[in-house]
Amino acid sequence: MKYLITGGSGLVGNDITKILLANKNEVNWLTNSNKNKEQVHSFKWNIYDYTIDLQCFKNVDTIIHLAGAGVADKNWTAERKKELIDSRIKSTKLLYESVKNLADKPKVIVAASAIGIYRNEGDKLLDEESEKGNDFLATLTKDWEKEVDEFEKIGVRVVKLRIGIVLSDNGGYLKKVAAPAKFGFASALGNGKMITSWIHIEDLANLFIYAANNENMKGEYNAVAPNPITNFEITKQIALALNKPFFMPNVPSFILKIIFGEMAAVILMSQNISSSKIEKTGFKFEFEDIKNALKNIYNTKK
Ligand SMILES: NC(=O)c1ccc[n+]([C@@H]2O[C@H](COP(=O)([O-])OP(=O)(O)OC[C@H]3O[C@@H](n4cnc5c(N)ncnc54)[C@H](OP(=O)(O)O)[C@@H]3O)[C@@H](O)[C@H]2O)c1
């Protein structure tokens, strides 16, 4: 099989690439940067100039679309918000316009989406049909999914994975929000009661590949492990997995709002997301329990 990955050089893309290459697949990356990886063919696009190297699609069966500026990387100034939007909407439009004109089109696109599409609903269990939010992140995600849906019009199967908090020691949540735990300063956030719907990076990478190869899958699926937990509990488990103390007081919400501005809403969100639909497809999670997930992440790093 031949795969084209956008944003392949990022946290999730790197893991997917590793698994695909280990299983003797061919991998192309479509990248905005100069990042390269052995055995991967890198092709350039520039979503701002609207240019793309069409050679990237040659003999490709599957597109995995991950490109997007990091939602929690920088404070949400007006300029950053524009970048978050453009990097997702413009990239998807450019991808679609390019594929539309190909004689030999890929069969499927598996695209990243996010649980940020849902409302902040405390501990209420949310599935794929639950009401969508209207804040910045939810609106961005709805628009992003709408662009991806265009591919259906040209006969390309569309799968959208609404990703939860990705757990990996190489970046994302554990590197940023939970980083103080490594220095013995693990602290729950806000009131600590927010539900965190997480997924181990390895399960997520496998899920992208599973969705690409399962022809019965189409539409949207929550990409979260079966057992979401509170922020207090995940922080405690991180401290335990790192063999570090857990005695610090919670970081109050107002401090988070001062530090992170509007972006604090993401950190303080409580979303209890159901994994039931993806499990019904037959997908088996390797890491259903937070203790095992963290043990795996931190032990494999040693
Ligand atoms: N990690 C999470 O917890 C999480 C949760 C929910 C949803 N997601 C979504 O899943 C996708 C992959 O996540 P990730 O954690 O792997 O993200 P990541 O590490 O930030 O990587 C995303 C990739 O997108 C490309 N990119 C970055 N800024 C861009 C810009 N301004 N314009 C165009 N392309 C840009 C880069 O690839 P090149 O340099 O190669 O172009 C980058 O490596 C993202 O769309 C993210 O929003 C992630």
The ligand as an SDF file (V2000), in Angstrom:
LIG
                    3D

 48 52  0  0  0  0  0  0  0  0999 V2000
   -2.0040   15.7580   19.7500 N   0  0  0  0  0  0  0  0  0  0  0  0
   -3.2500   15.8630   20.2300 C   0  0  0  0  0  0  0  0  0  0  0  0
   -3.4890   15.7240   21.4700 O   0  0  0  0  0  0  0  0  0  0  0  0
   -4.4030   16.1140   19.2790 C   0  0  0  0  0  0  0  0  0  0  0  0
   -5.7180   16.1260   19.8050 C   0  0  0  0  0  0  0  0  0  0  0  0
   -6.7780   16.3780   18.9410 C   0  0  0  0  0  0  0  0  0  0  0  0
   -6.5400   16.6080   17.5880 C   0  0  0  0  0  0  0  0  0  0  0  0
   -5.2590   16.5820   17.1050 N   0  0  0  0  0  0  0  0  0  0  0  0
   -5.0480   16.9000   15.6780 C   0  0  0  0  0  0  0  0  0  0  0  0
   -4.3450   15.8490   15.0370 O   0  0  0  0  0  0  0  0  0  0  0  0
   -3.4490   16.3850   14.0570 C   0  0  0  0  0  0  0  0  0  0  0  0
   -2.0670   15.8380   14.3050 C   0  0  0  0  0  0  0  0  0  0  0  0
   -1.7050   16.1650   15.6430 O   0  0  0  0  0  0  0  0  0  0  0  0
   -0.1850   16.2300   16.1220 P   0  0  0  0  0  0  0  0  0  0  0  0
   -0.2060   16.2350   17.5970 O   0  0  0  0  0  0  0  0  0  0  0  0
    0.6300   15.2370   15.3830 O   0  0  0  0  0  0  0  0  0  0  0  0
    0.2040   17.7030   15.6340 O   0  0  0  0  0  0  0  0  0  0  0  0
    1.6570   18.3370   15.4570 P   0  0  0  0  0  0  0  0  0  0  0  0
    2.7010   17.5290   16.1290 O   0  0  0  0  0  0  0  0  0  0  0  0
    1.5400   19.7710   15.8230 O   0  0  0  0  0  0  0  0  0  0  0  0
    1.9150   18.1890   13.8820 O   0  0  0  0  0  0  0  0  0  0  0  0
    1.0670   18.7890   12.9370 C   0  0  0  0  0  0  0  0  0  0  0  0
    1.8060   18.9680   11.6270 C   0  0  0  0  0  0  0  0  0  0  0  0
    1.0420   19.8820   10.8310 O   0  0  0  0  0  0  0  0  0  0  0  0
    1.9090   20.6790   10.0460 C   0  0  0  0  0  0  0  0  0  0  0  0
    1.7160   22.0910   10.3620 N   0  0  0  0  0  0  0  0  0  0  0  0
    2.0170   22.7490   11.5090 C   0  0  0  0  0  0  0  0  0  0  0  0
    1.7410   24.0520   11.4090 N   0  0  0  0  0  0  0  0  0  0  0  0
    1.2520   24.2360   10.1760 C   0  0  0  0  0  0  0  0  0  0  0  0
    0.7880   25.3680    9.4810 C   0  0  0  0  0  0  0  0  0  0  0  0
    0.7690   26.5830   10.0430 N   0  0  0  0  0  0  0  0  0  0  0  0
    0.3470   25.2030    8.2150 N   0  0  0  0  0  0  0  0  0  0  0  0
    0.3380   23.9690    7.6540 C   0  0  0  0  0  0  0  0  0  0  0  0
    0.7760   22.8480    8.2460 N   0  0  0  0  0  0  0  0  0  0  0  0
    1.2230   22.9820    9.5050 C   0  0  0  0  0  0  0  0  0  0  0  0
    3.3540   20.2980   10.4130 C   0  0  0  0  0  0  0  0  0  0  0  0
    3.8240   19.3630    9.4340 O   0  0  0  0  0  0  0  0  0  0  0  0
    4.9040   19.7710    8.2940 P   0  0  0  0  0  0  0  0  0  0  0  0
    5.9210   20.6470    8.9690 O   0  0  0  0  0  0  0  0  0  0  0  0
    5.4480   18.4740    7.8500 O   0  0  0  0  0  0  0  0  0  0  0  0
    4.1370   20.4910    7.2400 O   0  0  0  0  0  0  0  0  0  0  0  0
    3.1880   19.5980   11.7530 C   0  0  0  0  0  0  0  0  0  0  0  0
    4.1980   18.6590   11.9560 O   0  0  0  0  0  0  0  0  0  0  0  0
   -3.5120   17.9150   14.1770 C   0  0  0  0  0  0  0  0  0  0  0  0
   -4.3020   18.4330   13.1420 O   0  0  0  0  0  0  0  0  0  0  0  0
   -4.1700   18.1340   15.5280 C   0  0  0  0  0  0  0  0  0  0  0  0
   -4.9530   19.3060   15.5960 O   0  0  0  0  0  0  0  0  0  0  0  0
   -4.1830   16.3380   17.9210 C   0  0  0  0  0  0  0  0  0  0  0  0
  1  2  1  0
  2  3  2  0
  2  4  1  0
  4  5  1  0
  4 48  2  0
  5  6  2  0
  6  7  1  0
  7  8  2  0
  8  9  1  0
  8 48  1  0
  9 10  1  0
  9 46  1  0
 10 11  1  0
 11 12  1  0
 11 44  1  0
 12 13  1  0
 13 14  1  0
 14 15  2  0
 14 16  1  0
 14 17  1  0
 17 18  1  0
 18 19  2  0
 18 20  1  0
 18 21  1  0
 21 22  1  0
 22 23  1  0
 23 24  1  0
 23 42  1  0
 24 25  1  0
 25 26  1  0
 25 36  1  0
 26 27  1  0
 26 35  1  0
 27 28  2  0
 28 29  1  0
 29 30  1  0
 29 35  2  0
 30 31  1  0
 30 32  2  0
 32 33  1  0
 33 34  2  0
 34 35  1  0
 36 37  1  0
 36 42  1  0
 37 38  1  0
 38 39  2  0
 38 40  1  0
 38 41  1  0
 42 43  1  0
 44 45  1  0
 44 46  1  0
 46 47  1  0
M  CHG  2   8   1  16  -1
M  END
$$$$
